[in-house]
């Protein structure tokens, strides 16, 4: 324990280890930070509600559809809605797919492991045969390229998994906003604690996925697999979207000879906790879509903060992104605290040491993040 204390004194992020020990989190507790975080998470919760419904709709109704022209319509196609879609007067569901692809590419968790098992292949083959039993061309194509349709169903499984994860998160953020409006949440530690409790409460929520073909239900992710919310969707999502992410086109070179993108995925640092908010609004920056979606649902008290800023609404998307990044540090704090190996109030020296080492491992990964900027 004495050695650990000495090491902690020389640790550059020791201040944040102590904050996590006392459950303060990684964001300063100020009234404006509380307004920004709760306000942006309310807007984000509304957007996630829409994203979640669409991802689940695509998984259940657009699986094995090669050209899903109307996948963003949730089964409600009309000329009026089509015109709004072409005019981009709509939710940008493309961003939801961007996050899904990041999760799928980086992998992790039980869902990723299961999709490479013989059991999944057997279930997938039954779905493929039922879907195309009267289509000899597709069945012939499947014989020539046996992984093609399997890969489609793997992706559909991630559509469903991310949709179920976001369903939980949307409810957490929206109910937290209601409590803030009632004056029951007034500090950043309370925000973090509420999110942590929500994550823990739903940690064991089953992640399942089934499709219906001609009135028969085929289970692709059956409940018997034991896939659950926290280890199989929440943690892989934090890893893929908060930490690793994907490099934005136009900001780095994809030329292999330029060596601007690490060859090892584990070294990626393009996630939400690392991204510079200033490029938001530029071409090739996927989070721009999310910021555009959230601007439509900003609570008035948060919108007023932006109006009174130095540039007013001229850089609204950038301001939204800065607030969003602050909120993601709160969600990350909740995740870190929720996964602690030992209780925060433990008096056992060895358990205290284990907690400190655990915090340091997380903070080592955040050394190059925007942690210091959001704490200014």
Secondary structure as UniProt FT lines:
FT   HELIX           2..9
FT   TURN            12..13
FT   HELIX           14..21
FT   TURN            22..23
FT   HELIX           31..61
FT   TURN            63..64
FT   TURN            66..67
FT   TURN            69..70
FT   HELIX           71..73
FT   TURN            74..75
FT   HELIX           79..86
FT   TURN            87..88
FT   HELIX           93..106
FT   HELIX           109..114
FT   TURN            115..116
FT   HELIX           118..131
FT   TURN            132..134
FT   HELIX           136..144
FT   TURN            146..147
FT   HELIX           148..181
FT   TURN            182..183
FT   HELIX           188..201
FT   TURN            202..204
FT   STRAND          209..213
FT   TURN            214..215
FT   STRAND          216..221
FT   HELIX           223..225
FT   HELIX           230..234
FT   HELIX           235..237
FT   HELIX           238..244
FT   TURN            250..251
FT   HELIX           256..258
FT   HELIX           265..267
FT   TURN            272..274
FT   HELIX           277..279
FT   TURN            280..281
FT   TURN            283..284
FT   HELIX           287..295
FT   TURN            296..297
FT   HELIX           300..307
FT   TURN            310..315
FT   HELIX           316..338
FT   TURN            344..345
FT   HELIX           349..365
FT   TURN            366..368
FT   HELIX           371..374
//
